[in-house]
Amino acid sequence: MAKSKRSISQISTMSNSAQGNIIQLEDGWNNVIKTGAIDVLERTLDNGFDTSFEPKEYIRIYTTCYDMCTQRSPYNWSRDLYQRHGETIEQYLNNTVLPALRDKTGQGGTILLNELKHRWSNHQIMNKWLKKFFTYLDSLPTLEQAGLRHFKDEIYMNVKDNTTSSIISLIDEEREGEIIDKTLVKNIIELYEQMGMGSLDSYTNDLETPLLDATRSYYGRKREDWIARDSTPDYLIKAEKALGEEKDRVGSYLNSATEPKLRSVVEDEILQKVQMNLLEKEGSGCGKFITSQGNACTEKRQARLDSGQKDKNDDPDFVKSLIDLHEKYLGVIRETFSSHHLFQKALKNSFEVIVNNDDLKSGGEKLSETEVEQSLDRIVQLFSFLTDKDMFAEIYRNQLAKRLLNQRSASDDAEKAMIAS
């Protein structure tokens, strides 16, 4: 008959009961747990080696911990072992980790962040193994939470100001075109997130708030430089580039919750605070900038035609690109410039130039019925910018006749709505 399988705890209990042995606190701690587990962990981590335990040694340590926690009173050492678990972590953090980090402070942001990354990784390894050895004690607060709390209290609270300054310095370097270690920054930011113990409080208070303040200062300086040296179109090109880069920055290593706050700060500094300057500096500058964006759409389409591709009726990309462009800058004018009438006029003038380009008049794009319904209002808005509406109407009638004869119209209702406009 096959032997039934027993857990480590069952084997330990049977052995302890049969032998009647009592493990004294100091004997079990000093002779097994400290020398066999803790000292080995600290030594291998300090030397940069992979930490692992042979199954036989792991079982010996685990069983000793279990037996010490299940012995009859007054020899049940559960509370004492839980306390020593915490003291072990605190002592290692204070005696080894914190001095190593302080030694790297002032040697450059990347050096400090790399050391913190290394020490945080080591702490996670130590936390994992201690949790395995002291599994019987894994109650509330759990050993893992206790380990995180010790790291936060002994390390994070002592280095966060320096690490935040280092991260902000690296971000400013990246804004100036320097290449930085994005993976390193992301790893440290994940540490900030974990120090919130289930919330983003640590990330928000200790990193995000100082970063937003530093961002405001950075773009305040840029604004003054750009407004003094650049034309309105050039200024707007730089502003749009900056906003795109900040969005990418969030995607690369910041928490996604930061994106709307970061965008708001940048827009306020480089757009809202100088809207009148931009208008007074060069009244037509904003229109020229938007016109150039529309011309880029036209040039892209023309390049496709020049390459030998036919102007297909089932290719809606060109009209869609113009619709999206109009929506984008209409939104900017509403949200950033409070729908200022001069910016609205500049938008109107620029789109009159764009849609009256001869290249646009030859198009015959066809959308699906769903796309037509979604886009009709915006298409009609573009139509309002045409100066020669009679010519457009003639072209539309000819194209409509062809669609009806060939039964290619996507929607009769949409055709009627377009005619009625």
N, C-alpha and C positions, 0 to 999 in steps of 0.2 A: 504494500500500500504506500502510495507516495506521501511524503511529509507535507503538511500544510505550511503555507508561507506565513511568516510572521514579520511584523514591522520591527524596525530598530528599537522602538520604545517598548514593545512587548518582550523582546529578547532581554533588554536592559532590566525591565521590571522583574522578570523571572530570575535572572542572575542575581540581582540585588536581594531579592527575597530569599533565595535559596542559601546564599552565603551569609546573609545577615550583616554585610559590611556597611559601614557608615563612612561616607567621604566627608572629611572635615573641610571647611571653607578654604583655609589657606593651603592645604594639601592639594585639593582639586584645582584651585586657581593657579598656584605657583608651579606645580609639577606637571600639569597637563594643559590647561587652557592658555596660560601665559607663555610658557616655553614652547608648547607644541603648535599654537595657533597665532597668538598676537605677535610674539617676537618674530616668528617666521614671516608673517604678513608685512610687518614694518621693514624688516630687513630686505625682502625681495622688492618691495615698492621703492625703497630708497636707492637700491642698486639698479633699478630699471628693468628688472626681470619679470617674466610672466609668472603670475601667482597661481599655483595649483597644488592640490594635496592628493596624495595617494589615497585610494578608497579605504584602505585599512586604517590609515592615520586619521582620516576624516571621521570614520565611524567611532574611533576611540575618543576623539574630542567631543563629538556630538553626544555620545553615550554618557560621558562624564558630566556634561552640562545637564543632560536630562535627569540622570540619577540625583544630582545635587538639588534639582528642583522638585523632586518627587519623594524625597526622604521624609519620614515622619517627623513631626515637630518634636524638639526644637531644631532639628537638623535640616529643615527645608530652607535652602539658601536662595530661593527665587528672587526675593527683594534685593538681597545683597548682590547677586549676579547682575540684575538689571541695573543697579547703581554702578557697578564696576564696568559694565558695558559702556555706559555713558562717560565715566571717568577716563576710560582707556582712549576713547575717541578725542575727548577734550585735551588730554595730555599730549597726544600725538600732534594734534592740530596746533597747540600752543608752543610745544617744544621743537617741532620739526618744520611744519608747514608755514606758519606765520613768519618765523625768522627768514626762511627762504624767499618768501614774497617781499618782505621788507628789504632784503638784500638787493632785489631787482628793481625796487622803486627808484626812480630817478635815472635809470639807465636807458630810457626810451620806452615808448608805449608798447611797441611790439614785444620787447623782452619781458615786460611785466605780464602782458596778456598771455604769452606763451607759457610762462611759469604757472600762472593761474590755471590755464587749461590743463597742464600736466598734473598739478596738484588736485584739481577737481576730478580728473579721471582716476587718479589714485584713490581718492576718497570714495568714489563710487565702487571701486573694486573692494576696498576694505569693508564698506557698508554691506556689500553683497555677501561676503564670506562670514562676517560676524552674524548676519541675519541667519545664515545656514547653521552655524554652530549653536546659536542661542534660539533656535526655532521655538522651543517650548515657551520662551518668554515673549513671543511676538504678540503682545496684547496692545491695548490702547494706552498711550500712543504707541503705534507700531515701532519696531526697531528701525525700519527704514525712515519713518518720519522723524524719529529721535536723531538718527544720523544726520539727516538734512538740517534739523534744527541746530545741532551742534556746529555744523559747518557754517551755517548762517551767523550764529552768535560769535564764534571764535575767529572766523576768517572773513566772511563776506562783509560784515559790518565794519571791519578794520581796513579793508582795501577798496571798498566800493567807490569812494571819492576819487582815488587815483586811477582806478580802472575806467571809470566814466570819463574822466579827463582824457585818458589815452584813446578811448574809442572815438570821442568827439574830434580829437586831433587827427586821427586816421581818416575820419569821414571828411574833414576839411581838406586833407591832402588829396583825397580822391576827387573832391570837387574841383581842385586845382589841376587835375589831369594826371596825378600820380597813380601808380598801380599799387594797390594794397592787398593784404591777405584777407579776402572776404570770408573765407572759410573760418579763419581764426576769429574774426569779429562775430560771425554767426554763432560759433560755439560759445563764446563768452555771453552773448545776448541770451542764448538758451539757458545759461546759468542764472541770469537775472530772472528769467521767467520761472525757473524751478524754485528760486528762493521765495517766491510768492506763496508757496505751499498750497497751490490750487487756485490762486488768483493772480492777476497781473499787477498787484499793488507794488511789488518791489521793482518790476520793470518800469511801471509808469512813474513812480515817485523818484527812483534813483537814477534812471537813465533817460526816459522819454522827456520828462519835464526839462532837465538841463539841456538835452539835445535840441528841443524846440527853441529854448532861449538862445542857444549858440547859433542855431540856424537863422534866427531873426537878425542877430548881430552880423552874421556872415553876409546875408543878402542885403542888409542895410548898407554895408560898405560897397557891395557890388552895384547896388542901385545908384549910389552917388557917382561912382566911376562911369557907369554906362550912360547915365542921363547926361553927363557932361561931355562925353566923347562921341556918342553914336547918334545916327539919324533914327527917326522913329521906326522905320522898317528893321534896321539892324538891331535896335533895342528889343523889338518884339520877337525877333528870331532868337535872340539870346534868352529872353524870358521863356519862350516855349521850350527851348532846349533844356533849360534849368528845371522846369516842371517835369519834363519827361525823365530826366536823370534822377530826380527825387523819387518818382514813382518806381523806377527800376531799382533804386536803392532799397526801398521797402521790400520789393520782391526778392532781393538778393540776401538780405540778412536782418532786416528789422521786422518787428511784429506787424502783422497786417492792420491791426487797430491803429497804428501810427499814421497810416497813409492820409486819411482826411485831415488830420491835425497838421501834418507836415505841409500838405498842399495849401491849406488855409494860410499858414504862416508865410509861405513863399509868395503866394498870390497877393497877400496884403502888402508885403515889403516891396515887391518889384512891379506891381501893377496898380493896386488901389492907391498907394501913396503918391504915385506920379501920374495919375490919369490926366490931370489938367496940364501938367508939364508936357506930356506927350502930344496933347491936342494943340497947345500953344506953340510947341517947338516946330511942328510941321503938320498943318491941318490935314493934308492929304496923305500923310505917312502911313496911317493905319490902313487906308484904302489901298495904297500901293502894295503893302505887305499881303493883304488878303488876295488882291489881284494876282500877285506872283504865285500864291498857292494854287489858285484856280488855273493859271497858265501851266503849272506843273502837271495838273491832271490832263489838260489838253495835249501837252507835249508827250505824255506817256501814251495817250491814245494814238497820236500821230506816229510815234515810233513803231507802234504795233502795225499800223497800216503800211508804213515805209518798209517794214520787214517782209511784206508780201502777204500778210494775213488780210482776209476780206473783212469788210465792215459788216459783221453779221447782225441780223435783226434780233438774234436771241442772246446778245451779249450786253447785259445791262450795267456792266461795271462802270462805264464812263459817267452815265447820268447819276448812278448811285454815289460816285465819288463826289460829284458836285453837290448833291443833296446833303451828304455827310459833312462836307466842308461848310456849307451854309449853316447847318444845325450846330456845328462845333463853335463857330465864332458868334453866332446868335446867342448861344449859351454863355460864352465868355462875356459878352457885352451886358447881358442881363445880370449875371452873378457877380462879376468883378467890377464892372463900370456902372452898375445901377441903371442900366438902360439909357445911358446918357445920349441925348439926341444927336450930338456930333458923331459919336461912334456909330449910331444907327445909320446916320447919313453916309458915313464912310463905307459901311457894309453894303448899303444899297447901291452906291456908286460903283463899288468894285464889282458887284455881281452883274450890274448892267453891262460892264465891259466884258466880263467872262462869258455870259450867256449870249451876247451878240457877236461872239466870235464866229466866223464863217464855218469853222470846223463843227460847231455844235448843230448848225442847221441841217447838216447832211445825215445826222444820226437817225436810226430807226429802231432803237432799243425796244425789246419786248420783255415784259416782266410776267411772272406767273400771276394768277388771279389773286392769290394771297398777298403777293408782293405789291400788286397794283393797289389793293385796298389799303395796305400799310403806308404806301408812298405817295398816294394821289394828292393829298393835301400839300405835301412838300413840293411835289412836281408843279402843282398849280402856283405855288409861291415863287418857284423859279420862273415860271411862265410870265409872272407879273413884271419881271425885270426886262422882258423883251421890248425893244423899241418898235420893231417892225412886226406887229402882231398879225397884220394882214397876210404877210408873206408866210408866217408860221401857219396860219389857218389854212392857206392854200396847200402847203406841204402836208399838213395833217389830213386834209380831205382826201388828197391823192393816196396817202398811205392807208387811210381808213378804207377807201374803196378796194384797194388791193387785199387788205386783210379780210374784208367781208366776202369778196369773190373767192378767195382761197380758204375761207372758213378758218382763219388763223387768229381771229380776235380772242383775246384771253377772257374778256368780260364785256357784255353789251352794256351793263350798268355803268361800268367804268368809262366806256366810250361816251355814253350820254353825259356823264358827270363832267368829263373833260371838255366836251363841246359846250356845255352850259356855262363853264367857267369863262 
